[in-house]
Amino acid sequence: MNFTVVDKKILSSDQTNTLSGIMYIPNGKISGIFHLVHGMTEYINRYDPLFSAIASAGYLCVGFDNLGHGNTAQEADLGFIARKDGWSYMVDDVKLFADSIKKDYPDLPYVLMGHSMGSFITRIAVSRYNDLADKYICCGTAGSNPAADAGLILCSIIKYFRGERAISPFLENIAFGSYNKRFEGETKYEWLTKDRDIIKKYAKDKYCTFHFTVSAMQDLMTLLKLCNQKKCFKTTKKDLPILLIAGDMDPVGNYGKGVKQVYDNYKSSGKTDLSMFLYENCRHEIHNDTCREQVTEDILKFIVK
């Protein structure tokens, strides 16, 4: 099926920035809506292959660049979310964007997917807004981190002395320094995928290689902490169909252990429609790895069932 790609812009919940979004609109009958929330230090246009495949199957595909990312941010603001509570704005932006799409396309099934940091955002969003999605896909997520509270304190200290826009290599090393240790390559991004072309393109992309400010690191850690609290699992709608997908060589998900922890927490909180796929020998961006075709097929099966 052919589709048309158009821009979609709405005011962020921060009442300051304009979210820069995109829509892949099937030219024929639309079977449903697929809304994806991207991860840290990337942007929504990187999902063109996935959006193209799903739009070709008859689903309206939508997404936007998060605050501090891509075309939503001025170049000087890349990596800066907000002075305070940026994590909450990112969660609320998902709801705002979804509502704007639903207004134009009412009564269609709504599937929400979050990847990496986007999975933290969307896990909180579906717990905060029970009417947000009819189905939920959680991709490349992480379980609880016992060092989260210490990390938040460290962020507060650095922000106090150096300011909210400071860049801290020390903080980055603590958070992400171990990600590439198991992988060989010319860059520090081999943990993302086995596809060398994707890695090389990522490493040269200014919209992927910027640094998170201290305040944004604080937002990231807050998201990770909140999405792993019992309250988040408990307040998520009991009968919401949930699919967890990740690579079993993804350091973000602790090589599958963190993903299984999230699955177990959803299950123990009473979720009745829960499934999980871990893709063998695949890394963080499974939609860009050697398993990409299987991932797309599994997403489509989940959407249409």
N, C-alpha and C positions, 0 to 999 in steps of 0.2 A: 504493500500500500504506500502511495506517495504521501508526503507531509509537507507542511509549510512551517518555516522557522521565523518567529517574530519576537521582538523584544517585549518585556513586561516590566514596568517600573511602578513601585509604590513607595510611599513614605514609610520609613522604619518606625518601629515603636519608640525609638529614641527621639522622635519628632524633629530630627535634624538631618539625617542622611537619607538619601533615596536608594532603596534596594534595586540593584540592577539585575533583572531577571530575564529569563528566556522561556519560550513556549514552542514545543514541537507539536503542531496541530495536524492530525491526520486529515486527509482530504475527503475521506469517506465517513462512514458511521463511526462515532467515537464510543468505545466500549467502557471506558473508565479513565481515571486520572492517576498519573504516576508522578509523585512529587519527591524529589531527591534533595537532601541537604548535604552539602559537601564537607570535606574535612579541613584541617588546619593547613594554612599556607598553600592553598590551591584555589580553584575557581570553577564555576559550574560548567564552562565550556569544555573542560577536560572530559566531560561525560558524554560528548557527542556520539561516540560509537554505541554506547549503551542506550542513550535516548533514541538514536536512529533505529535501532533494532526494536525497541518497545513501541515507538510511534508507528513503525511499519506493521506492527501487530494490531494496530487500531486504538492505541492508548495515547491520550494527551499527556505529554511529558513536560514537566515544569520544574523550575528551580531558580535560585538567585545566588549572587555572590554575597556571602555573609558580611556583616560589619567588619571593617578592617581588612577586607579581601577584594581582589579583582577590581571590577569597574564600580563597585559600590563605594570604594575608598579613593580619595585623592592619593597620589603617589606618596606624599609625605606622611599619610596616615596609615599606610600598609602596616599591619601588625599592631595597630592600636584600636581597641574596641570601644571603650568608653572610660570616662574618668572614674565611674563607680557603677557596679552592678551590670557590667557589659554582658555577663553570662545570661542574665535575665532578659535583656533586650533580644539576644539571639534566640532564646526560646520563644518569646512573644512574637518575634518576626515570622516564625514558622506558622503560627496561628493566623497572623494578619495576612500573610501571602496566601495561605490556604483559603481563607474566607473570601479574598478577592477573586480567586479562581472559581470557587463554588458559586459565587454570585453570577458569574457569566455562564457557568456550566452546572446548573443545579441538577440534583437527583442522580448524578453519576457516582459509581463506587470510587472511593478515594483511598489510594495506596500511598503510604508515606515510607520513605527509606532514608536512613541516615548512615553516612560512612565516616568512620574514625571519630574525630571531634563532632562531626554531624550526628553520629550515633549517640553521643552523650547528650547533645542538644535535644534530639528527638525522643530519647528515652524519657527525659523530663517532660517534654511537650505532650506526649501521649498520656502521661500520668496526670498532668495539670489540666488538660483539656480532653475529656473523655469522648467528645463528639468530633474530634479532629480527624481521625482516620478510621476506615473500615478494615484495613489490614496494615500491618507494620513489618518492615524489613530492617533488621539491625545488622549492619555490615562493618567488619573490622573494629569491633568494640573492645573494651577492656573491663576487667573486673576491678574489685576494690584494691586500693594501694595503701598499705599501712603507713606510708610516709607522707600521705596527703596533707595531714594537719601540719606537720613540720614544714612541708613545702609552702603552705599558705602563710605560715609565720615568717618564713624566710622572704617570701615575696613582699610582705608588709614592711619588713625591716629595710629591704633594698629600696622599695618605693619611698619610704620615709626619708632616707638619706640622699637618694639620687633622682627621685622624681618618677612619676607614673609612666613617662615615655622612655625611661632608661632601658638599654639593652644589656642583659647580663649573660655573658658567655658561661659563667660559673653555673647559673641556674639552668641554662640550656643543657649543659653537660650532665648535670644531675638528672634532668628529666629524660633526655634522649641519647645521652652519650653511649649507652650500651646497645642501641638498636642495630648498629651496623657490624658489631663484633663477629657475628657468625658468618658474615658474607664477604666475599672478595670482589674487588673492583676498583675502578679509577676514582670514584666519587664517594661521598658519604651517604648516598641515597640507595644503595643496593638493597636495603631492607624493604624497599617499596615493591619491587617486582624483579623477575628474572629477565624481563625484556630490556635489553641494553638500549634500544632506540628510545623507549619511553624514559629511561633514566637519563640519557644524554639530553633529551629535550627538556626534561624537568630541570636539570642542573643549569640550563642556559636561560630559563624563564624567570624574569624578574618578579612575576606574580606567584612564583613558587619558592623562591630562595630568599625572600625577605625574613627578617627576624621578628619574633613576637616581643612586644614591649613587656616590661615587668607587670604592668596592670593586666595585660592580656594573658600572661602566664598565670596570673592569679585567677582570671576568669576560667581558663582551661582547667586548672586544678579544682576550682569550685564545681564546675560541671561534672568532673570525674567523681568527686566526692558525693555530690547530691544524687547522681543517677545510680549510685550503688548503695544508697541508703534503703532500708527496709520500707520506708514510707513510699518511695518511688515505685517499687515493685507492687506494693499493696494497693496503691491508689490507681494503678493502671487497670483499665476495664478488664474484668475477668474473662470475658469471652472474645476479646480482641485476638484475631489470628496473628501470631508472631512467628517470623522466620529469622533465625540467626545464621549468618554466613561469615566465614573467615578462612584465611589460609592457616594451615597447621604450622607454618613457619613464620607467622606474623609476630614480631616482638611486642607489638602494641597489646595483643591479646595473650601475651606470655605463652606463645606457641600452643595455643588452644586451651590452656588451663583457665585463663581468665574468661574466655567465651563460655566454657562449660560452667564456670561459676555463675555467670549471668543467667544461663539457661536454667540451672538448678534453683536460683533465687526466684525466677519467674514461676517455675513449677511449684516450688514450695509455697508461693503466695496464692496458689489456686488457679493459675491460668490453665484453661481447658483446651486450647488449640495452639500448640507449641511445637516447633520443629527446628532442627539445626543441621547444617552441613559444614564440615571442615574439609577443605580441599588440600589434598596431599601435596606436599613439597611446594606449596604456593605461599606467597608472602603477603604484604599488607594490602596492596591494591589488586585484589583478585579479579576485578573487572579489567585490569590491564596485564594480567599474568597469563601463563599458558593455559589456565583453566577458564579463560574468559567466555568461551562459547558455552561451556557447561554452566557457568554462573548465570549467563543470560537466559539459558534454557530453564534453569531452576527458578529464577525470578519470574519468568513468564508463566510457568506452571503454577506457582504460588498465587500469582495475580488472577489467573483465569479460573482457578478451581472453585 
